[in-house]
Amino acid sequence: MGSAPSLGERDYVREGATQTAVKILVVGHFAVGKTTLI
């Protein structure tokens, strides 16, 4: 039980993963938009 991450740590990790996924989506969206414009 002591090794299990606390609720705050789990939320922090989930928040970081969500921000990373959003960044990847935004970068991918811009990359696709630029290639279609050219």
GROMACS elastic network, one bead per residue, 0.5 to 0.9 nm:
[ bonds ]
;  ai    aj funct       b0    kb
    1     4     6  0.53793   500
    1     5     6  0.87420   500
    2     5     6  0.79601   500
    3     6     6  0.89198   500
    5     8     6  0.80300   500
    5     9     6  0.59267   500
    5    10     6  0.62983   500
    6     9     6  0.52345   500
    6    10     6  0.62841   500
    6    11     6  0.86877   500
    7    10     6  0.51103   500
    7    11     6  0.61669   500
    7    12     6  0.85632   500
    8    11     6  0.51236   500
    8    12     6  0.61014   500
    8    13     6  0.86588   500
    9    13     6  0.61768   500
    9    14     6  0.85281   500
   10    13     6  0.51767   500
   10    14     6  0.60757   500
   10    15     6  0.84918   500
   11    14     6  0.50302   500
   11    15     6  0.59638   500
   11    16     6  0.85181   500
   12    15     6  0.50942   500
   12    16     6  0.61802   500
   12    17     6  0.86264   500
   13    16     6  0.50834   500
   13    17     6  0.61449   500
   13    18     6  0.85545   500
   14    17     6  0.50773   500
   14    18     6  0.60811   500
   14    19     6  0.86296   500
   15    18     6  0.50624   500
   15    19     6  0.61949   500
   15    20     6  0.85998   500
   16    19     6  0.51754   500
   16    20     6  0.61793   500
   16    21     6  0.86383   500
   17    20     6  0.50630   500
   17    21     6  0.61522   500
   17    22     6  0.86161   500
   18    21     6  0.51060   500
   18    22     6  0.61665   500
   18    23     6  0.86063   500
   19    22     6  0.50766   500
   19    23     6  0.61382   500
   19    24     6  0.86476   500
   20    23     6  0.50893   500
   20    24     6  0.62436   500
   20    25     6  0.86579   500
   21    24     6  0.51123   500
   21    25     6  0.61931   500
   21    26     6  0.86423   500
   22    25     6  0.50357   500
   22    26     6  0.60910   500
   22    27     6  0.85263   500
   23    26     6  0.51308   500
   23    27     6  0.60315   500
   23    28     6  0.83561   500
   24    27     6  0.52046   500
   24    28     6  0.59120   500
   24    29     6  0.83955   500
   25    28     6  0.50778   500
   25    29     6  0.59486   500
   25    30     6  0.86139   500
   26    29     6  0.50215   500
   26    30     6  0.62348   500
   26    31     6  0.85533   500
   27    30     6  0.52182   500
   27    31     6  0.60977   500
   27    32     6  0.86222   500
   28    32     6  0.61090   500
   28    33     6  0.84732   500
   29    32     6  0.52063   500
   29    33     6  0.60774   500
   29    34     6  0.86293   500
   30    34     6  0.60785   500
   30    35     6  0.86083   500
   31    34     6  0.52351   500
   31    35     6  0.62888   500
   31    36     6  0.87046   500
   32    35     6  0.52328   500
   32    36     6  0.61931   500
   32    37     6  0.86234   500
   33    36     6  0.52741   500
   33    37     6  0.61885   500
   33    38     6  0.88191   500
   34    37     6  0.51366   500
   34    38     6  0.63502   500
   35    38     6  0.53635   500
